[in-house]
Amino acid sequence: MAKTEAVSFWNELLTIGLYKRSQGRLARQLTAAALMVLVIAGAYILSEGPLAGYATPTKAGIPTAICLVAAWLIYRAVNYPAVAEFLISVEGEMSKVSWASRTEVYRATVVVLSSMFFLAAVLYAYDFFWLQFLSWIGVIQS
């Protein structure tokens, strides 16, 4: 059995290269984009909340620095071998999924919504009946 060299976290954090660049590209890009949206939203909330009373350079500089550091960490995280292998396998599994057609989705949506409205009407009728019956016999006062 060949001995594999363990990749150091700090060594991997400071490299620039991509791990298996042609595999799992879409999953990695979407994961990085989603994480970056969260970071940007958090930085905006930080600038408008706790940093609102500070001068403009501080109000803009700290969230910008957080976004830049987070962008690098996210870039490295989606290229970290363990994470990249997971995202590659996720993209592989997603390609195996048989997606429903637009017609099937439409029909299923109509069935679900009509069932929900029917059940809501039945529950309303039961509730109304029992309210009237219990009011008539004097158990509750309405």
N, C-alpha and C positions, 0 to 999 in steps of 0.2 A: 504494500500500500504506500503510495507516494505521500510524503509529508507536505502539507500545504502551509504556506506561511500566513500567519494571522495578520490581517491588515489592522494597523493601529488607527484608532479613531482620529487622533490629531494629525497623523500622516495623511489620512484620507480627507480630512477637513481642509487641509492646506494645498491639496492638489487641484489642478484645473481640468484634467481630462474627464471624459465621459465613460461610464461603465457600460459596455455593450450598446453603443450609441444607436444602432439601427433596430434594436428590439425594445418593444414596450414604449415606443416614443409617445404615442397618444396618451396612454395612461399616465406617464410621467409628466407630460405637459399639462394635462388637466388637473392632476394632483397639485402640481406646483402653482398653477393659476388659482385654484381654490384656496390654497393656504395663503397665497399672497393677497387675495381679496380680504381674507380674515385679518391679516396683519394691517392692511391699509385702513380697513374699517376701525380697527382698534387704535391705530395712530391718529385717525381723525377724531375719534371720541376723546382720546387723550388731549389733543390740541384744543378741542372745544370745551372740555370739562376741567380737569385739574390744572391745565396750563393756560386757561383762558385769561387769567389776570396778569400773566407775564408779558414781557416785551415781545415784539414780533420775531426777532431772531431766535429767542428761546422757544417761543410757541411753535415756530416752524422747524427749527433745527433739531430738536430732540425727536419729534416724530419722523423726520426725514432720516436721521441717523438710525433709528430703530428699523425703518423700512429697508434701508440699505443693508444693514447687518442681517436682518431676517431674509432678505432676498438671497444673499450669499448662502446662508444656512439652509434655506429651502432648496437652492440649486444643488448644494452638496448632498443634502438628505436624499433627494430623489435619484442621485447617482451613487449613493452608498450601496455597496454590493448586496447586502441583505435586503434593503428596501427596494432596490432596483429589481432584484430577482422576484420579489413579491409582486411588484407592479407589472413585470413582464408576464408572470403567470396569470395575473388578473386579466390583462389584455387578451391573452390566449384563451382563457375561459369565456370571456365576453364574446369572442368571435364564434364560439360554439353554440351560443344561445340562439334558439329559433324565435325570432321576434314576431309578434302578431301583426297582421296587416291592418291598414287603416280601417277597413270595413269591420274586421273582427273587434277592434277596440271600440268603434262606434256602437256596435250592437251590444257589447258587454256593458258599456256605459249606460245605454238606454235601459237595459235590464236592471242594472243596479239602482239607477235613479227611480225608475218606476216602482221597484220593490220597496224602496225607502219611502216614497210618497204613499204607497198603499198601506204599509205598516204604520206610518204616522197617522193616517186617517183611521185605521182600525183602533189604534191605541187611544186616539182622541174620542172615538165613539164609546169605547169601554169606559173611559174616564168620565165622560159626560153622563152615561147611563148610571154609573155607580154614584156619582154626585147627586143626580136627581133622585135616585132610589133612596139613598141614605138621608137626604134632606126630607123626603116625603114621610119616611118612618120616624124621623125625629132624632136620628143618631148625630147628625151634624147640622149646624145652622149656617145657611149661606145668605 
